[in-house]
Amino acid sequence: MVVGAWCRDIWHHAFGHEFRTVATQDLDLAIAVESWTTFTSIAGSFPRVGDSGIRFLIAGVKVDVLPFGAIEDPVGTAEPTPAR
C-alpha cells in the first residue's frame, strides 16, 4: 500500500491536479507481514539505505518499507531493529 507524500500526489493526480506536492523523493510503502522473519526475508532482497532499518534502495528509488499486520506488538506498534 502506498502511503505518505506519494500517496497524496497519486490522489491529487486522480482528481485532475497536475502539480506535485511532495517535498521528499522517497516512497513510503506499507506491507502487511505475519512475522519479522517474513519482513527480514523481503528486506534482504534490497540494499539498505541509512540506519532506520526500514529504508531500502529499490529500482533506484529510496523506499521506506513500513511493516504492519500480525507483527504489531503491542497492537499498533512495529519497531524493526535498526540496520548495522
Residue pairs with C-beta under 8 A, 6 or more apart in sequence:
1 29
1 30
1 31
2 10
2 27
2 28
2 29
2 30
3 28
3 29
3 30
3 66
4 27
4 28
4 64
5 21
5 22
5 23
5 24
5 28
6 22
6 27
6 28
7 28
8 21
8 22
9 20
9 21
9 22
12 19
12 20
12 21
25 61
25 62
26 55
26 61
26 62
26 63
26 64
27 61
27 62
27 63
27 64
28 63
28 64
28 66
29 63
29 64
29 65
29 66
30 66
30 67
30 68
31 39
31 42
31 65
31 66
31 67
31 68
32 67
32 68
32 69
32 70
33 39
33 42
33 67
33 68
33 69
33 70
33 71
34 69
34 70
34 71
35 70
35 71
36 71
36 80
39 65
39 67
39 71
39 80
42 65
43 56
43 65
46 56
46 57
46 58
46 63
47 56
47 57
48 55
48 56
48 57
48 83
49 55
49 56
49 57
49 62
50 83
51 82
51 83
52 64
52 82
52 83
53 80
53 81
53 82
53 83
54 64
54 65
54 66
54 67
54 80
55 62
55 63
55 64
55 65
56 62
56 63
56 65
57 63
66 78
67 78
67 80
68 78
71 78
72 78
